Amino acid sequence: MFFQPGERTCLFIDGSNLYSASRHLGFDVDYRNLLTFFRSKCHIIRAYYYSAILESEEYSPLKPLTDWLVYNGYSLVTKTAREFVDQNGRRRVKGSMDIELAVDMMEMAAKMDHAILFSGDADFRRLLESVQRQGVRTTVISSVRTSPPLIGDDLRRQADQFVDLADIASHFTRRQSEARVVRQQQAPIRHPADQFSELDDDED
């Protein structure tokens, strides 16, 4: 993994995608340590975290977590997710944040040297190509150690650097077996989107 300490760097974290990858690899993400890790490698000017929030909740018990992210170095970007029942009668949640992430990366292109994308979604390939033409170096963090791999081949080829999440996870994650013990005392810091992704996965 190659970083230049003086690079103006932005993190673009697709919350549900990162949660899915860490879950497949058997980790819980500690967002405090994640930010500390990247700040030790380069000059972080923004750390964006994207999540859709369910509209049906009158009061969200997850608000303390969103507040934590805002007050601890993250730029939280949210929108209302739509809940629906599919043709098989299963509850689904729809709330893609792709457009929001793409707009922010394009707007920041002139102000940053390096964009770090936490996502394996191949739809972002064209976005990386665009910011690369503006002189931005790109890193994609996802995983090929799952079956099937969580990153699209087109996105991996487009990025200047691909980093497998499993290779750096020890710096900012907690193994689930350990997390169960810790959770009884203090819940790990996770993004609100995690619960919606988990709910959707459990119903598959």
Buried (B, 14 or more C-beta within 10 A) or exposed (E): EEBEEEBBBBBBBBBBBBBBBBBBBEBBBBBBBBBEBBBEBBBBBBBBBBBBBBEEEEEEEBEEBBEBBEEEBBBBBBBEBEBEEEEEEEEBBEBBBBEBBBEBBEEBBEEBBBBBBBBBBBEBBEBBEBBBEEEBBBBBBBBBBBEEBBBBEBBBEBBBBBBBBBEBBEBBBBEBEEBEEEEEEEEBBBBBBBBBBBBBEEEE
